[in-house]
Amino acid sequence: MLILRCPYCGVETDETDLQGGGQAHLKREGPGSSDDDFEDYLFMRENPKGVHFERWRHVYGCGKWFLAARCTNTLEVFGTYPAQTLEPPQEIKDKITAKRPGWSWGTFQ
């Protein structure tokens, strides 16, 4: 079972108290964007076998959204951090590269 720590209230809980929100760190598209850009925003998502950055909501706790870095293969969690963060904290990226030398994903390395 997937266990995550909410960075806001500090509660460590399993996935039954949480709601997944899909891929994190997406470039939001809205009014004024091209049809192709908006279509990509709505439908094109990364789904890697390995390290992935995701959005989660602490539904049965504080109710806030946060982000998590985890391995989709092993369910290993590298860390969680506030949803307003534009990119993963350096300590989380360091944890990932320590276990997976040469790792890179998107613009995060």
C-alpha positions as a Markdown table, in Angstrom:
| # | Residue | x | y | z |
|---|---|---|---|---|
| 1 | Met | 0.0 | 0.0 | 0.0 |
| 2 | Leu | 1.2 | 3.5 | -0.8 |
| 3 | Ile | 2.0 | 5.6 | 2.3 |
| 4 | Leu | 2.5 | 9.4 | 1.9 |
| 5 | Arg | 3.2 | 12.2 | 4.4 |
| 6 | Cys | 1.1 | 15.4 | 4.0 |
| 7 | Pro | 3.6 | 18.3 | 4.0 |
| 8 | Tyr | 1.0 | 20.6 | 5.5 |
| 9 | Cys | -0.3 | 18.7 | 8.6 |
| 10 | Gly | 2.5 | 16.2 | 8.9 |
| 11 | Val | 0.2 | 13.2 | 9.0 |
| 12 | Glu | 1.6 | 10.0 | 7.4 |
| 13 | Thr | -1.3 | 8.1 | 5.9 |
| 14 | Asp | -2.1 | 5.5 | 3.3 |
| 15 | Glu | -3.8 | 6.0 | -0.1 |
| 16 | Thr | -7.3 | 5.4 | 1.3 |
| 17 | Asp | -7.2 | 8.9 | 3.0 |
| 18 | Leu | -5.9 | 10.5 | -0.2 |
| 19 | Gln | -7.1 | 11.3 | -3.7 |
| 20 | Gly | -4.8 | 11.2 | -6.7 |
| 21 | Gly | -4.8 | 14.2 | -9.0 |
| 22 | Gly | -2.6 | 13.0 | -11.8 |
| 23 | Gln | 0.7 | 14.4 | -13.1 |
| 24 | Ala | 2.4 | 17.3 | -11.3 |
| 25 | His | 4.2 | 20.3 | -12.7 |
| 26 | Leu | 2.0 | 20.7 | -15.8 |
| 27 | Lys | 2.1 | 23.9 | -17.8 |
| 28 | Arg | -1.5 | 25.2 | -17.5 |
| 29 | Glu | -3.2 | 26.3 | -20.7 |
| 30 | Gly | -6.4 | 28.3 | -20.8 |
| 31 | Pro | -8.1 | 31.2 | -22.6 |
| 32 | Gly | -5.9 | 32.5 | -25.5 |
| 33 | Ser | -4.0 | 29.2 | -26.0 |
| 34 | Ser | -4.1 | 27.4 | -29.3 |
| 35 | Asp | -6.3 | 24.4 | -29.7 |
| 36 | Asp | -3.3 | 22.1 | -29.9 |
| 37 | Asp | -1.8 | 23.4 | -26.7 |
| 38 | Phe | -5.1 | 23.1 | -24.9 |
| 39 | Glu | -5.6 | 19.6 | -26.2 |
| 40 | Asp | -2.1 | 18.6 | -25.0 |
| 41 | Tyr | -2.8 | 20.1 | -21.6 |
| 42 | Leu | -6.1 | 18.2 | -21.2 |
| 43 | Phe | -5.0 | 14.8 | -22.6 |
| 44 | Met | -1.3 | 14.3 | -22.9 |
| 45 | Arg | 0.3 | 13.0 | -19.7 |
| 46 | Glu | 3.5 | 11.3 | -18.8 |
| 47 | Asn | 3.1 | 7.8 | -17.5 |
| 48 | Pro | 6.6 | 6.6 | -16.9 |
| 49 | Lys | 7.7 | 3.2 | -15.5 |
| 50 | Gly | 9.8 | 4.6 | -12.8 |
| 51 | Val | 10.0 | 8.0 | -11.0 |
| 52 | His | 6.9 | 10.1 | -11.4 |
| 53 | Phe | 5.8 | 13.4 | -9.9 |
| 54 | Glu | 2.1 | 13.4 | -8.9 |
| 55 | Arg | -0.6 | 15.6 | -7.3 |
| 56 | Trp | -2.4 | 14.2 | -4.2 |
| 57 | Arg | -5.1 | 15.6 | -2.0 |
| 58 | His | -5.4 | 14.8 | 1.7 |
| 59 | Val | -9.1 | 14.3 | 1.5 |
| 60 | Tyr | -9.8 | 12.9 | 5.0 |
| 61 | Gly | -7.3 | 15.2 | 6.7 |
| 62 | Cys | -6.5 | 18.9 | 6.1 |
| 63 | Gly | -8.0 | 18.8 | 2.6 |
| 64 | Lys | -5.0 | 20.4 | 0.9 |
| 65 | Trp | -3.3 | 19.4 | -2.3 |
| 66 | Phe | 0.4 | 18.4 | -2.3 |
| 67 | Leu | 2.9 | 16.9 | -4.6 |
| 68 | Ala | 4.8 | 13.6 | -4.3 |
| 69 | Ala | 7.8 | 12.0 | -6.0 |
| 70 | Arg | 7.5 | 8.2 | -6.2 |
| 71 | Cys | 8.5 | 5.2 | -8.3 |
| 72 | Thr | 5.5 | 3.8 | -10.1 |
| 73 | Asn | 7.3 | 0.4 | -10.3 |
| 74 | Thr | 8.1 | -0.1 | -6.6 |
| 75 | Leu | 5.9 | 2.4 | -4.9 |
| 76 | Glu | 9.0 | 3.8 | -3.2 |
| 77 | Val | 8.3 | 7.4 | -2.1 |
| 78 | Phe | 11.2 | 9.9 | -2.4 |
| 79 | Gly | 9.3 | 12.7 | -0.7 |
| 80 | Thr | 6.3 | 15.0 | -0.6 |
| 81 | Tyr | 6.2 | 18.8 | -0.9 |
| 82 | Pro | 3.7 | 21.7 | -1.1 |
| 83 | Ala | 1.6 | 22.1 | -4.2 |
| 84 | Gln | 2.7 | 25.6 | -4.8 |
| 85 | Thr | 6.3 | 24.5 | -5.4 |
| 86 | Leu | 7.3 | 25.0 | -9.1 |
| 87 | Glu | 9.8 | 22.2 | -9.2 |
| 88 | Pro | 10.8 | 19.4 | -6.8 |
| 89 | Pro | 13.1 | 20.4 | -3.9 |
| 90 | Gln | 16.7 | 19.7 | -4.4 |
| 91 | Glu | 16.8 | 17.2 | -1.5 |
| 92 | Ile | 14.2 | 15.0 | -3.3 |
| 93 | Lys | 16.0 | 15.2 | -6.6 |
| 94 | Asp | 19.2 | 14.2 | -4.7 |
| 95 | Lys | 17.4 | 11.2 | -3.2 |
| 96 | Ile | 16.3 | 10.1 | -6.6 |
| 97 | Thr | 19.7 | 10.4 | -8.3 |
| 98 | Ala | 21.4 | 8.7 | -5.3 |
| 99 | Lys | 19.3 | 5.6 | -6.0 |
| 100 | Arg | 19.0 | 6.0 | -9.8 |
| 101 | Pro | 22.3 | 7.4 | -11.2 |
| 102 | Gly | 21.8 | 9.2 | -14.5 |
| 103 | Trp | 18.1 | 9.7 | -13.8 |
| 104 | Ser | 16.3 | 12.5 | -15.5 |
| 105 | Trp | 12.6 | 13.4 | -16.2 |
| 106 | Gly | 11.4 | 16.3 | -18.1 |
| 107 | Thr | 13.3 | 19.4 | -17.0 |
| 108 | Phe | 14.1 | 17.9 | -13.6 |
| 109 | Gln | 17.5 | 16.3 | -13.0 |
